[in-house]
Amino acid sequence: MMDAEEVRKLNKKIGQGPVPFIRYSESRRDISGEATANPTMEVPDKPAIKTMPTFDPDAEVAGLTLTIPSWTSSIERTKSTADFNIISSSAKDKLEEALEALQRKVQELLSAIRGDT
């Protein structure tokens, strides 16, 4: 907690003009007359290089496995809420093409998983 004299000094310092940012520790140091630099605190010359995460061979498969339930949910929601009698032929055709392309990719991935050539 600051005593009355410290508050007066801080008020005088703030009143001297616009300062973009004042840290409490810096203002306290300025008021109390402490050294302006902390000798125990070292500033690194260069930023640290980010450590790369360990390679995870399952990452791609795990990501896809977590995504598929969302697709399944979207398909179920569309199946239960869409009225296919009023949807345009164009929209149905596009959906059918997309689902067939997805089905082909699923079959390709299943073959790769099973080791089929």
Rosetta blueprint (number, residue, H / E / L):
1 M L
2 M L
3 D L
4 A H
5 E H
6 E H
7 V H
8 R H
9 K H
10 L H
11 N H
12 K H
13 K H
14 I H
15 G L
16 Q L
17 G L
18 P L
19 V L
20 P L
21 F L
22 I L
23 R L
24 Y H
25 S H
26 E H
27 S H
28 R H
29 R H
30 D H
31 I H
32 S H
33 G L
34 E L
35 A L
36 T L
37 A L
38 N L
39 P L
40 T L
41 M L
42 E L
43 V L
44 P L
45 D L
46 K L
47 P L
48 A L
49 I L
50 K L
51 T L
52 M L
53 P L
54 T L
55 F L
56 D L
57 P L
58 D L
59 A H
60 E H
61 V H
62 A H
63 G H
64 L H
65 T H
66 L H
67 T H
68 I H
69 P H
70 S H
71 W H
72 T H
73 S H
74 S H
75 I H
76 E H
77 R H
78 T H
79 K H
80 S H
81 T H
82 A L
83 D L
84 F L
85 N L
86 I L
87 I L
88 S L
89 S H
90 S H
91 A H
92 K H
93 D H
94 K H
95 L H
96 E H
97 E H
98 A H
99 L H
100 E H
101 A H
102 L H
103 Q H
104 R H
105 K H
106 V H
107 Q H
108 E H
109 L H
110 L H
111 S H
112 A H
113 I H
114 R H
115 G L
116 D L
117 T L
